[in-house]
Amino acid sequence: MKYAAQVINLQKHYDLGAIVVKALRGVTLEIPEGDFIAIMGSSGSGKSTLLNLLGALDRPTSGQYILSGTDVATLNDDQLSEIRNQLIGFIFQSFNLIQQYTVMENIEVPLLYRPGGPPISTQDRNRCIDLAQRVGLGDRLDHRPFQLSGGQQRAWRSPARWSTTRRSSWRTNRRATSIRKPAKRSWPSSST
């Protein structure tokens, strides 16, 4: 069986001075490619900590996190950013739309984070349009977020997540706490 991710004896401890909080204590998990998973547990059980590690937003204290054959726990910040861009898609709990940009420009944002910073191509734009159409936003590409209903704003999240990530990855729903800013890249002009 091919795994999208494997977690082996993963531990995460937070040193708070007089106290060490052991948020994760030896989690082991295998996620087959294409599977959907749910992480459930009581408050304080380590769900958010595990999701931050699975999203490559934090590093474990010990253990291994293998994502598509790469031990994510050993990567530096730039390599983690590449992994997040290429293999991990966040579907945010809140909308996180950039109010000044159109639906199309919001969908294109992840494309600006690709390795090497290639410009957005016609093929990229066509993919974004196709993804928007799949979630019912094809006729709203030139609208700003305030011109969308709550349901339309929620629908935007999937095309933005899918615009750059590979489809073999597993999926979960979690708010990201940070993103890396693109370096020396121009933003597409936007009509006001």
Buried (B, 14 or more C-beta within 10 A) or exposed (E): EEBBBBBBEBBBBEEEEEEEEEBBEEBEBEBEBEEEBEBEEEEEEBBBBBBBBBBBBBBBBEBBBBBBEBEBBEBEEEEBBBBBBBBBBBBBEEBBBEEEBBBBBBBBBBBBBBEEEEEBEEEBBEBBBEBBEEBEBEEBBEBBBEEBEEEBBBBBBBBBBBBBBEEEBBBBEBEBEEBEEBEEBEEBEEEE
